[in-house]
Amino acid sequence: MAGFEDRKKAQESKFAHDQELVFKATARRNKLLGLWAAAKMGLSDAEAADYAASVVKADFEEAGDDDVFRKVKADLDAKGAGLSDHQIRREMDELMQTAIEQVKAG
């Protein structure tokens, strides 16, 4: 029975670790996305840092990525950046992979 409890605790620990990784990677991805969008909008370095922070905060509005996508899309459209939904979502996907690698690397 002790073996079962050990496996159960190990699985719970792995799940918690995986969830923490996803949370950190998502926050990192949102920051990177904010910096990417800021560059497309021609913002200064200081403005870009503030904008990236606002993108990270936007993720807390609802579950999933749609809140972040809507914010970035609306802001890019307002600046006339002319990027399609597909381009933004593709960048989000690519930046998520980058963020996962960065978080795993420490």
C-alpha positions as CSV (number, residue, x, y, z in Angstrom):
1,M,0.0,0.0,0.0
2,A,2.9,2.3,0.7
3,G,4.0,1.9,-2.9
4,F,0.6,3.1,-4.1
5,E,0.7,6.2,-1.8
6,D,4.3,7.0,-3.0
7,R,3.2,6.8,-6.7
8,K,0.1,9.0,-5.9
9,K,2.3,11.6,-4.2
10,A,4.8,11.5,-7.1
11,Q,1.9,12.0,-9.6
12,E,0.5,14.9,-7.6
13,S,3.9,16.5,-7.4
14,K,4.5,16.1,-11.1
15,F,1.1,17.6,-11.9
16,A,1.8,20.6,-9.6
17,H,5.2,21.1,-11.3
18,D,3.7,20.9,-14.7
19,Q,1.0,23.4,-13.8
20,E,3.6,25.8,-12.5
21,L,5.6,25.4,-15.7
22,V,2.5,26.2,-17.8
23,F,1.7,29.2,-15.7
24,K,5.3,30.6,-15.8
25,A,5.6,29.9,-19.6
26,T,2.3,31.6,-20.3
27,A,3.3,34.7,-18.4
28,R,6.6,34.7,-20.2
29,R,4.9,34.2,-23.6
30,N,2.6,37.1,-22.9
31,K,5.5,39.3,-22.0
32,L,7.3,38.3,-25.2
33,L,4.1,38.8,-27.2
34,G,3.7,42.3,-25.7
35,L,7.3,43.2,-26.7
36,W,6.7,41.8,-30.2
37,A,3.5,43.8,-30.6
38,A,5.1,46.9,-29.1
39,A,7.8,46.7,-31.8
40,K,5.2,46.4,-34.5
41,M,3.5,49.5,-33.1
42,G,6.7,51.4,-33.0
43,L,6.7,52.0,-29.2
44,S,9.8,53.2,-27.4
45,D,11.7,50.8,-25.0
46,A,9.9,52.3,-21.9
47,E,6.5,52.2,-23.6
48,A,7.2,48.6,-24.8
49,A,8.0,47.5,-21.2
50,D,4.8,49.0,-20.0
51,Y,2.8,47.5,-22.8
52,A,4.2,44.1,-22.2
53,A,3.2,44.3,-18.6
54,S,-0.3,45.2,-19.7
55,V,-0.5,42.2,-21.9
56,V,0.5,39.9,-19.0
57,K,-2.2,41.5,-16.9
58,A,-4.8,41.0,-19.6
59,D,-4.4,37.3,-19.3
60,F,-6.1,37.4,-15.9
61,E,-9.4,38.6,-17.4
62,E,-10.7,35.1,-18.4
63,A,-9.4,31.6,-18.8
64,G,-7.5,30.8,-22.0
65,D,-5.7,32.9,-24.5
66,D,-8.6,34.8,-26.1
67,D,-8.3,37.8,-23.7
68,V,-4.7,38.3,-24.6
69,F,-5.3,37.8,-28.3
70,R,-8.2,40.3,-28.3
71,K,-6.1,43.0,-26.5
72,V,-3.1,42.6,-28.8
73,K,-5.3,42.4,-31.9
74,A,-7.2,45.6,-30.9
75,D,-4.1,47.5,-30.1
76,L,-2.3,46.5,-33.3
77,D,-5.4,47.4,-35.3
78,A,-5.6,50.8,-33.5
79,K,-2.0,51.5,-34.6
80,G,-2.7,50.3,-38.1
81,A,-0.1,47.5,-38.0
82,G,-2.2,45.5,-40.5
83,L,-1.5,42.0,-39.0
84,S,-4.0,39.2,-39.5
85,D,-5.5,37.0,-36.8
86,H,-3.5,34.1,-38.2
87,Q,-0.2,36.1,-37.9
88,I,-0.9,37.0,-34.3
89,R,-1.9,33.5,-33.3
90,R,1.1,32.0,-35.1
91,E,3.4,34.4,-33.2
92,M,1.6,33.4,-29.9
93,D,2.3,29.7,-30.7
94,E,5.9,30.3,-31.6
95,L,6.5,32.5,-28.5
96,M,4.9,29.8,-26.3
97,Q,7.5,27.4,-27.4
98,T,10.3,29.9,-26.8
99,A,8.8,30.7,-23.3
100,I,8.7,27.0,-22.4
101,E,12.3,26.5,-23.4
102,Q,13.3,29.6,-21.4
103,V,11.4,28.6,-18.3
104,K,12.9,25.0,-18.4
105,A,16.4,26.5,-18.9
106,G,15.8,28.6,-15.7
